Amino acid sequence: MPHLTSTEIAGRIEDLYGAPLADLKAHAQDQPPGMLSALLGMHDDLALAERSIDFHRDHLARLVHPERQIGGHEVSHLLDGARRLAEAVAVRDVQAKSVSAVLQSLARVTAPAPSPPKPSAVPAPPVPATSTAPSR
């Protein structure tokens, strides 16, 4: 399964709710916790994991630069950086899988089609009037 990025998830949330992510975040702040706030939180966690991956990948690239000497002290930094990168990738994968599963289970609700007018009730047959006058 290809990894969904936070940008793709943001687009799916926007499609689902029919509004830009910034507007949805502002709206969710004024509402009690619900599905929208959960999706936005998952999106934020995914974006944070992606930033963490970028940071640790860049840090490792600096540590193993061809012009740089790798000594005993640097090895511990390499191992720590590799561990942190692996953790960030694992978090990203879990977040992407979770938010994707939730989004797949949801569908945008369309406005219900107007129901056809109900036929009016058939009027009851007229009841013969009764008179209080004495009969002959």
C-alpha positions in Angstrom: 0.0 0.0 0.0 1.5 3.4 -0.9 2.0 5.8 1.9 -0.5 8.6 2.0 0.9 12.0 2.7 -0.6 14.5 5.0 -1.4 16.6 1.9 -3.4 13.8 0.4 -5.2 13.2 3.6 -6.0 16.9 3.9 -7.5 16.8 0.4 -9.7 13.8 1.3 -10.9 15.6 4.5 -11.7 18.7 2.5 -13.6 16.6 0.0 -15.5 14.8 2.7 -16.5 18.0 4.5 -16.7 20.3 1.4 -14.5 23.1 2.9 -10.8 24.1 3.1 -8.8 22.6 5.9 -8.2 26.0 7.5 -12.0 26.6 7.7 -12.6 23.2 9.1 -10.0 23.7 11.8 -11.6 27.0 12.8 -15.1 25.4 12.8 -13.9 22.4 14.9 -12.6 24.7 17.6 -16.1 26.0 18.2 -17.7 22.5 18.3 -17.6 19.7 20.9 -15.2 16.9 20.1 -16.4 14.7 17.2 -15.3 13.0 14.0 -14.0 16.2 12.4 -11.8 17.1 15.3 -10.5 13.5 15.4 -9.7 13.5 11.7 -7.9 16.9 12.1 -5.9 15.6 15.0 -4.9 12.5 13.1 -3.9 14.7 10.1 -1.7 16.9 12.4 0.0 13.8 13.9 0.7 12.5 10.4 2.1 15.9 9.3 4.3 15.9 12.5 5.6 12.4 11.7 6.5 13.5 8.1 8.4 16.5 9.4 10.2 14.2 11.9 11.2 11.9 9.0 12.6 14.8 7.0 14.5 16.1 10.0 16.1 12.8 10.9 16.9 11.9 7.3 18.6 15.2 6.8 20.5 14.8 10.1 21.7 11.3 9.0 22.8 12.7 5.6 24.9 15.3 7.3 26.5 12.7 9.6 27.5 10.5 6.7 28.6 13.2 4.4 31.6 11.9 2.3 33.9 14.6 3.5 33.2 13.9 7.1 35.2 11.4 9.2 33.2 8.9 11.2 34.7 8.0 14.5 33.5 6.2 17.5 31.7 9.2 18.8 29.8 9.7 15.5 28.7 6.1 15.4 26.5 6.5 18.5 24.9 9.5 16.8 24.4 7.5 13.6 22.7 4.7 15.5 20.5 7.1 17.5 19.5 9.0 14.3 18.7 5.7 12.5 16.6 4.6 15.5 14.7 7.9 15.6 14.1 7.8 11.8 12.7 4.3 12.1 10.4 5.4 14.9 9.2 8.4 12.8 8.5 6.1 9.8 6.6 3.7 12.0 4.5 6.5 13.5 3.8 7.9 10.0 2.7 4.5 8.7 0.3 3.9 11.7 -1.2 7.3 11.4 -1.6 7.1 7.6 -3.2 3.6 7.9 -5.6 4.7 10.7 -6.8 8.0 9.1 -7.1 6.3 5.7 -9.3 3.5 7.2 -11.5 6.1 8.9 -11.8 8.2 5.8 -12.8 5.1 3.7 -15.5 4.3 6.2 -17.0 7.8 5.8 -18.9 9.2 2.9 -20.1 12.7 2.2 -23.7 13.0 3.0 -25.7 14.5 0.2 -28.9 16.4 0.7 -31.9 14.1 0.5 -33.9 14.3 -2.6 -37.2 16.1 -2.0 -39.9 13.5 -1.4 -42.8 13.5 -3.8 -45.9 15.3 -2.5 -48.1 13.1 -0.5 -51.5 12.6 -2.0 -54.1 14.5 0.0 -56.5 12.3 1.9 -59.7 11.5 0.2 -62.4 13.5 1.8 -65.0 11.5 3.6 -68.4 11.4 2.0 -70.8 14.0 3.3 -72.9 13.0 6.2 -76.6 13.8 5.7 -77.6 16.6 7.9 -79.9 15.8 10.7 -82.7 18.2 11.6 -84.0 18.9 15.1 -87.4 19.7 13.6 -90.2 17.2 14.4 -90.8 14.8 11.6 -94.3 14.0 10.2 
